[in-house]
Amino acid sequence: MCLARSENKRPCLEFSQLNILHSIKDLFSPQMDIVLMMYTRNNPSCAEPLFEQNNSLNVNFNTSKKTVWIIHGYRPMGSTPKWLQNFLKVLLNHEDLNVIVVDWNRGATTFIYNRAVKNIRKVAATLGTYIQILLNHGATLDNFHFIGMSLGAHVSGFVGKIFQGQLGRITGLDPAGPKFSGQPCDLRLDYTDAKFVDVIHSDINGVAFIKCSHQRAVYLFMASLETTCNFISFPCPSYKDFHAGSCVDCDDFKEKSCPRLGYQAELWKDVLKERKEKRFLRTAVFLDTTGTKPFCSYYFVLGITVLDNNMKNGCITFKLLNQLGMVEESRVYEKNRSFYQLQEVKILAQFSNDVVNISGIGLGYFQSSNWQCFQCNYNIHRVMVQSLTYPERPPLCIYNFVLKGNEELFLNPSTCTS
């Protein structure tokens, strides 16, 4: 722990400034220390101790407000997490709450990963003692939201076990796999450790509740606070099924539509609880992101109803025209589809840019190389386009038209009729 001087002359706590030399020293003389750094809107840039020297509670801590606990993971180089300051900023900008950074860098800074793994039990036990003091001051477990990165996710899980799963929420961001994957639920973060547990895991081969690409769970969670984008995600048995376009329907989630990744996930708490009580112990949902900040992609569902049975073994193309008449290309999941008379087929499409005011819909159906049909005409009863990222937008439709095989057709949509 380091101290710095604030404008009001009170020393500011600073995250432990360690380096590779401390990891070397740990080989011969292990150290363990835990510091709780508290931030609120009254002290957004100057961390203060949660408890005063006389063990009284810091006056800036409001027991009636939500408390977010941020717990870092394994840090063999000892450096301060690059994302920490921005994480604090976006949390306090978004909501008036207490934020507690759990600095266990002396315990996480080691070349011996197994030693850090053993230390997380000590961290959890210490936090359990502090939490009991907070409860004695009038705080409630339901107001506690633990956000743990890597090993910090499992620290959160062990704290949750201490309190029999009564914490309000645990968010695991890329939970550490080694020494935890495949272990019994009492030896790792589990969905029973809090009233609501959500996990963002960027390794699609791992075990997780919410999966995404690009190895950036922490930054995706922050983006859900920094941007107006809805990081919509899709319930699906597997990532392979998701990419095959098998999971488009979010009707199970009623008027809320599909769950969202990140801070907003808690809005789906009640619906997910219902699913759990029925048959789903947990809900796995998937999404793809863009490669650059803010990482948001925009999902639309394309519903096609045909009047005959001759659209088989073909490839769908789907584009949108924005209000300026510019074409927005899509990534279509499961391009090759067959259509049957008066049976709506739903196709998931991902766009890099949002199209708020759709002026045109581009559609094409190209037969596979095994059977080319340049003279085929396909009678389309209805095409419906609906934003899944922003489900409150009304769907748009095109009715009763002919689509020529192996040609792309642009048409102007209108509001769907019942």
N, C-alpha and C positions, 0 to 999 in steps of 0.2 A: 504494500500500500504506500502511496505517495501523498503528500499534502501540497496544496497550492493555495495562494491567498486570493480571496474573492474581493469584489468591490466593497462589500459590507464588512471587510476585515476578518470575516470568519474563514478559517482554512477550508479549502475544498478538497474532498477526497479525490484521488486519481487512481485509475486502474493500475495495478502493479506493473511496473516497467521492468520486465525481465528480458533475458536474451539467451543465446545458446550456451553461454558460460554457466548459467543457472542449471541447465539440463545436465551439463557435465558434472557440476557440483552435486546434483541430485543422485548421481550414480553412487556416491560415497556417503552422502549425508542427506537423506530424504527430508523434505520439509512439507509442512501442511499448514495453510492459513486460509481463513475465510473472512472476507470483508463484505458487508452489505452497504452498497452505495445507493442512497435514496435521492430520486429526482421528482419534482412536482412542477406545476406551472409557476410556483413561487420561487423555485430554484432550478430552472430548466437547464442551465449550463454549469452549475456548481453543485457537485454531489455532496450531500451531507450524510452523517451517520444516522441510521434508523433509530438508534437509541443514544441518549445522552450519557454523560459520564456517570450520572447518578442512577442509570438504568431506566430513567423515565423515557417516554416516547417522544420523538421529535415532534415539535408543534406543527410542522408542515405536513405531517402524515394525517390524512383524514380517514378515519376508520369506516366512514359511510360510503366512501368511493371505491371503485374497482382498483385493485392492485395488480399490476403486471410484474412478474418476476422474470428477469432475463438471465439465463444460465448458459455460459459458453461451454465449449467442449475441450478436447485434447489440444494442447498448444505446445508442441515439442520445442519450438523456437522461442516461446515466451512472449511474443509480441502481443500488443493490444489488438483485438479483433478490428479489422478495417471498417466493418459495418456498424460498429457499436454506436458511435455518436449520431449517425444519421438515423439509426433505428430509434434512439431516444427522441430525436427531433420529430420524426413523423408520428410516433405514438402520442406525444404531448400535444402536437398540433391537431391531431384527430379527436382527442378526447381528454377531458379534465380528469386525470387519474393519478395514482401513485405508481411510480416505477422504481423497482428495486433491482439493481444489477448485482448479481452474486459473483464476486471476484474470488475465485478459487484457483487463480493462476499458480500460486505456490501449492502445487498438488497436481496441476495439469501440465506443468512445464517439466517434462522428463522424457528421456529417450526410451524409457521402459514403459511401453503402452499398458502392460498388465498392471503396473503400479498405479497408473492413473485410473484404470478400471476399478481397482480396489478402493481408491480414494473416494470414488463417487458415493459409496455407502456412508462414509464419514461426513461428506457434504450434506447428504440427505438427512442424516441424524441431527446434525447441527441446525439445519433449517427447520426441522421439526420442533426443536426447542424454541427457536425464535418465533415460529408461528404460534406456538402455544401462548407465548407472552402477548403476541398481538391479539389473540382471541380473548385473553384476560382483559385487554384494553377495550374490547368491544368490536373488534374486527370479526368478519365472518368468512368461513371457508368458501362459500358460494361466490364471494367477490374476488377470489384469487384466480388469476390466469397465469399459469406457468408456461413460458416459452423457452424451450431448451434446444440448443444446437449440438449435434453430434452426441458426445457423452452427456451433455447437459440435458438431452431429452430423457435419458435413463435416470439421471438425478431427479428430474421432475416425476418420473414414474415411481421411484422409491419414496419420494415425499408423499405422493398420492396414496401409496400403500400404508404409510404410517397413519393416515387419516381415513382409512377404509374407503377410499374412492369418493370422498365427499368434497374434494376440491371442485371449484366451479368448472375449470377448463384446463386442459394441458394441450399445448401445441408442440409437436416434435418436428424439428426441421432437420432433415437428413440424419436421423438417429444412427449412432454408430452401429456397424454391423458386426465386426470381429468381437468375439466373446459373448455376443447377444443373439445373433440370428439363430433360430432353431431352438433356443432355450425355452424352458417352461415360463409361463406368464409371471411367476413370482421372481424371476431373475432378470427381467427386462421391462421396458415400458409396455403397458398393455392397455387395451381399451376400457378395462374396468378401473383404472387408476384415478379417474375423475368422472364427474357427471357428463362431461363432453370431452372427448379426445379426438383431435384431428392431427394427422401426420402428413407432411409434404416430403416425399422422398423422390429425389431426382434420379435414382438408380432404378430403371424400369425392370431390372432383374431381381430387385429386392422385394421384401414383403412390406407393404404399406397400405394406408387407407386412401391416400391421395397421391397420385404419381404424376410427374411432369418431366420434361426433358431439359437438358442443358446444364445440369449440375449446379443449380443456383437457387436452392430452396429459400435461403435467407432473403435473397434479393427479390424473389417473387413475392414473399410475404410482405416485404416493405412496399413493393409496387402496388399491392392491393390496397394500401393505405395512401400512397402518393398520387395515384391516378384515379380517374373516374371510370376506368374500364372494369367491367364485370368479368372476372376470370372464371368463366363458366366451365363446368366439368361434367363428365358423363358417367353415370353408373354402368358398369360393365364387368363381366366375369374376368376378363384379362385384357392386357394392353394389345395383344394380338387381335382379339375380337373387336376392340375399339378401332384399330386401324383398318379392320376389314369392313367397317361401316355397319356393324351389327348392333350398335347401341346409340340410337338416335332419340328414342322416346323418353321423355321425362315426365310423363303423365302420373307416375307414382308419387311425384312430389307436389301434386295438386297445383294450386295457384302460384306457388313459389317457383315453379319450374326447376331446372337443374341446380344442384348445389354450386356454390362459388368457392374458389380457392381463397385461402388467406383469412384475414381478420373477419370478413363477412360470413365465414362458414357457420358461425354460431347462430345465424338467423335460421338455419335449417335444423337446429337442435331438436325441436319438438317432432318434426317429420322423421328425422333419423331415429329418434327414440321409438316412434311407432313401428318403424321397420324392424328395429331390434326386438321389440316385444312380439312381433309376428313370427319372423323366421330368420332374419338377418342379424347375426351377432355383430357384424360390422359391415359398412358399405364401402366398397372400393370404387373410386371414380377416377377418370383419366382426362387429360387434356394435353394438347400440344401448344407450345409457346413460340413466339418469334425469337430470333437470335440476338436481338439487341433490346436495350432498355427502351420503353417500359415493358417489353416482353408480351404485350397483349395481342391476341389474335381474335378475330370476330367470326362467330359461327352462325351459319344460316342452315335451315333445313328446307330442302326442296322436295315438295310432295307432287308426284305425277300420277294421274289417273288416266288410263287409256281406254279406248272403246273396242279394241280388238286384241288378238293374241299373237300378232306377228312381230312384236318387238322382243327379240330374244338374242342372247349372246352378243349384245352390243355394248358400246362404251358411251357414257353420257359426258358431255361437256356443259359447263354451267358458268356463266359470267353475269356480272351486273354492270349496268350503266349508272353512273352517279348523276347528280343534277347538272353537271357541266357536260354531260355526254361522254365522259371518259370511261374507258373500259377497266373494270377491276377483275383481275383473274382470280380464280379460286383453286384450291386444292380439294378435289373431290375424293371422299373416302369410298372405296368400293365402286370404282368407275364402271365395271362390267356388271350390268344388271339385266334381268329379264322381267318383262311386264305382262300382267294378265288382266283380262277384261274387267274393268270397273273395280280393280283392287289397287288401292293407293300404295305406291312405293315411296318410302321416305329415304332421302339421300342427304348425308351430312356433308357440308362444304365449309372450308376454312378460308377466310380472307385476311390478308395482311392489314388492310385498311377497312375502316367501318364505312358503310354506305348508308347514310341516314335517309336521304331522299332518292329513292330508286326511280330512275326515269325509264329504264328498259331492262329486260331480262333476255340474255342470250342463251340459247339452248341448241344442242346438237346431239344426234344419235348416230354413231358410226359403228357399222357392223364389224365383227371380228374378221380377221384375214381368211378364215375358213369359208366364209360365206358373204361375199360382197354383194350389196343390193343397191345399185345407184338409182334405180327407178322406183324404189319402195316409198310409199307414202304412209305415214302413221297418223291415225286419227286420235288426237289428244282431247280428252274431255275436260281436264282441268290441270293447270299447273299452279301450285301455291308456294309462295316464298315467305318464310317467317324467320325473323331474327331470334336466335336463341340467346345471344348475348344480352339483348335488351327485349325480353319477351313482352313487355308492355306495349311495344309498337304493334299496330294492327297488321295482320298478314295481307299480302297482295296476291291477286290471282289473275290468270288469263284463262278464258274459257273457249272451248270448241274451235280448234284450229288444226291445220294439217302440217306435220313436220316431215320434210323430205329427208330421206336417208342420206347420210354422209354430207350433209350441208348444215351450216349454222344459221339459225334464224333469230333475229332480235325483234321482240314485241314489247308494246307498252302495257304495263299491268295497271290494274285498278283495284279498288277496295273489294275484298271478297264479299260475295253475297251469301246468306245463310243457306 
